[in-house]
Amino acid sequence: MKIILASSSPRRKDLLQKAGIDFIVDASFIDEVMDESLPLLDRLKKLAIDKATPIHNKYSQDVVIGADTVVYCENEIIGKATDADDARNILKKLSQNKHTVYSAVAIYIGHKLYSFVESTDVYFKDISDKIEDYVTSNEWIGKAGAYAIQETACDFVEKIDGDINNVIGLPVDKVLSLLKKEQVIS
């Protein structure tokens, strides 16, 4: 039974490699449109399932892991910044503020589907004097919330309540626990 990561995220790939999981990457490319009629956590779960399903259809007897991570602040979903100005605005909003990082995960094990959403609260210091340098570094590109906590943005964080790996993009401990419970890994 193969394990397939249905994501092109280098961060998810790195997290699974560090956990010692033997897997391949076969990312699905879907329009990441959330169903606004659903409550937030259901929307996120549906998106993770939508990402995993085409890959599951290709590897129906194997394990497929799909995921999506978003930042939620002041009742607004914050995805990836579209450009430098958007990154600046996002970081200004996060400065001296609490936000929640949600990672929705969908795991197909053969024909069984498991899905869940993990949340982690992140509290930022006042970063107003650091935003311009950070935006210039381009580290924000391709990152939900316009930052990467595992890189220099770790200096922005006052405290975290929850799993830092969830903020990076995949709640690895929860994924591993499920894979062990279902006897995919030992």
C-alpha positions as CSV (number, residue, x, y, z in Angstrom):
1,M,0.0,0.0,0.0
2,K,1.6,3.3,-1.2
3,I,1.1,6.6,0.6
4,I,0.5,9.5,-1.8
5,L,0.6,13.2,-0.8
6,A,-2.0,15.0,-3.0
7,S,-0.2,18.3,-2.6
8,S,2.7,20.1,-4.2
9,S,3.4,22.0,-1.0
10,P,7.1,21.7,-0.2
11,R,6.3,22.3,3.5
12,R,3.9,19.3,3.7
13,K,6.5,17.2,1.8
14,D,9.2,18.2,4.3
15,L,7.0,17.5,7.3
16,L,6.2,14.0,6.1
17,Q,9.8,13.3,5.3
18,K,10.9,14.5,8.7
19,A,8.4,12.1,10.2
20,G,10.0,9.3,8.3
21,I,7.1,8.5,6.1
22,D,7.8,6.8,2.7
23,F,5.5,8.5,0.2
24,I,5.2,9.9,-3.3
25,V,3.8,13.2,-4.4
26,D,1.0,13.3,-7.0
27,A,-0.7,16.7,-6.6
28,S,-4.2,17.5,-7.8
29,F,-4.8,20.8,-9.3
30,I,-8.3,22.0,-8.7
31,D,-9.9,25.4,-8.6
32,E,-9.7,26.2,-4.9
33,V,-13.2,27.6,-4.5
34,M,-14.9,27.2,-1.2
35,D,-18.5,26.5,-0.8
36,E,-19.8,29.7,0.9
37,S,-23.0,28.0,1.9
38,L,-21.2,25.7,4.4
39,P,-19.9,26.6,7.8
40,L,-16.2,27.4,7.9
41,L,-14.8,24.1,9.1
42,D,-17.0,22.1,6.6
43,R,-15.9,24.4,3.8
44,L,-12.3,23.7,4.6
45,K,-12.9,19.9,4.9
46,K,-14.7,19.9,1.6
47,L,-11.7,21.6,-0.1
48,A,-9.3,19.0,1.4
49,I,-11.5,16.2,0.2
50,D,-11.8,17.9,-3.3
51,K,-8.0,17.9,-3.5
52,A,-7.6,14.3,-2.4
53,T,-10.4,12.7,-4.4
54,P,-9.0,12.9,-8.0
55,I,-5.7,11.3,-6.6
56,H,-7.7,8.7,-4.7
57,N,-9.5,7.9,-8.0
58,K,-6.1,7.2,-9.5
59,Y,-4.8,5.2,-6.6
60,S,-8.0,3.7,-5.2
61,Q,-6.3,0.9,-3.1
62,D,-3.7,3.2,-1.6
63,V,-3.4,5.9,1.0
64,V,-4.0,9.5,-0.3
65,I,-3.5,12.6,1.9
66,G,-5.0,15.9,0.8
67,A,-4.8,19.1,2.8
68,D,-5.5,22.8,2.8
69,T,-4.3,25.4,5.2
70,V,-5.8,28.9,5.8
71,V,-5.4,31.7,8.2
72,Y,-8.5,33.1,9.9
73,C,-8.4,36.6,11.5
74,E,-11.2,38.9,12.5
75,N,-13.9,36.7,10.9
76,E,-12.0,36.6,7.5
77,I,-10.3,33.8,5.7
78,I,-6.8,34.9,4.7
79,G,-5.2,32.9,1.9
80,K,-2.0,33.5,0.1
81,A,-1.1,37.1,-0.7
82,T,-1.6,38.0,-4.4
83,D,1.2,40.5,-4.5
84,A,3.5,42.6,-2.2
85,D,0.8,45.1,-1.4
86,D,-1.5,42.4,-0.4
87,A,1.2,40.8,1.8
88,R,1.8,44.2,3.5
89,N,-1.9,44.5,4.3
90,I,-2.2,41.0,5.6
91,L,0.8,41.4,7.8
92,K,-0.5,44.7,9.1
93,K,-3.7,43.0,10.1
94,L,-1.9,40.1,11.9
95,S,0.5,42.5,13.7
96,Q,-0.4,42.6,17.5
97,N,-3.3,40.3,16.8
98,K,-4.4,36.7,17.3
99,H,-5.2,34.6,14.3
100,T,-6.2,30.9,13.9
101,V,-4.5,28.6,11.4
102,Y,-6.8,25.8,10.2
103,S,-5.5,22.8,8.3
104,A,-8.1,20.6,6.9
105,V,-7.0,17.1,6.1
106,A,-8.6,14.4,4.0
107,I,-7.1,10.9,4.1
108,Y,-8.3,8.0,1.9
109,I,-7.2,4.6,3.1
110,G,-8.4,2.3,0.4
111,H,-12.1,3.2,0.1
112,K,-12.4,4.7,3.6
113,L,-12.3,8.5,3.9
114,Y,-11.3,10.3,7.1
115,S,-11.3,14.0,7.3
116,F,-10.7,16.5,10.1
117,V,-9.7,20.1,10.8
118,E,-6.9,21.0,13.2
119,S,-6.7,24.6,14.6
120,T,-3.8,26.5,16.1
121,D,-4.0,30.0,17.6
122,V,-1.0,32.2,16.8
123,Y,-0.4,35.5,18.5
124,F,1.8,38.1,16.7
125,K,3.9,40.8,18.4
126,D,3.9,44.3,17.0
127,I,5.7,43.7,13.7
128,S,4.9,47.0,12.0
129,D,8.7,47.9,11.8
130,K,9.5,44.5,10.3
131,I,6.9,44.3,7.6
132,E,8.7,46.1,4.8
133,D,11.9,44.0,5.2
134,Y,9.9,40.8,5.3
135,V,7.9,41.7,2.2
136,T,11.1,42.6,0.4
137,S,12.5,39.2,1.3
138,N,9.7,37.5,-0.7
139,E,9.5,34.8,2.0
140,W,5.7,35.4,2.1
141,I,5.1,34.2,-1.5
142,G,2.9,31.1,-1.7
143,K,2.2,31.1,2.1
144,A,-1.2,31.3,3.7
145,G,-1.3,34.5,5.8
146,A,1.7,35.8,3.9
147,Y,4.2,34.3,6.3
148,A,6.2,31.1,7.1
149,I,6.4,30.4,10.8
150,Q,9.3,28.0,10.2
151,E,11.4,30.7,8.6
152,T,12.3,34.2,9.8
153,A,8.6,35.0,10.6
154,C,9.1,32.9,13.7
155,D,10.4,36.2,15.2
156,F,6.9,37.7,14.7
157,V,5.3,35.2,17.1
158,E,4.6,36.0,20.7
159,K,3.0,32.6,21.5
160,I,1.3,29.6,19.9
161,D,-1.6,27.6,21.3
162,G,-1.5,24.3,19.4
163,D,0.6,22.3,16.9
164,I,3.3,24.4,15.1
165,N,3.3,21.8,12.3
166,N,-0.3,22.6,11.7
167,V,0.7,26.2,11.1
168,I,3.4,25.0,8.7
169,G,0.8,23.2,6.8
170,L,0.0,19.7,8.1
171,P,-0.8,18.4,11.6
172,V,1.6,15.5,11.3
173,D,1.1,14.0,14.7
174,K,-2.7,13.6,14.1
175,V,-2.0,12.2,10.6
176,L,0.5,9.7,11.9
177,S,-1.9,8.7,14.7
178,L,-4.6,7.9,12.2
179,L,-2.2,6.0,9.9
180,K,-1.0,3.9,12.9
181,K,-4.5,3.3,14.1
182,E,-5.5,2.0,10.7
183,Q,-2.3,-0.1,10.6
184,V,-0.9,1.7,7.5
185,I,2.4,2.4,9.4
186,S,3.8,0.9,12.6
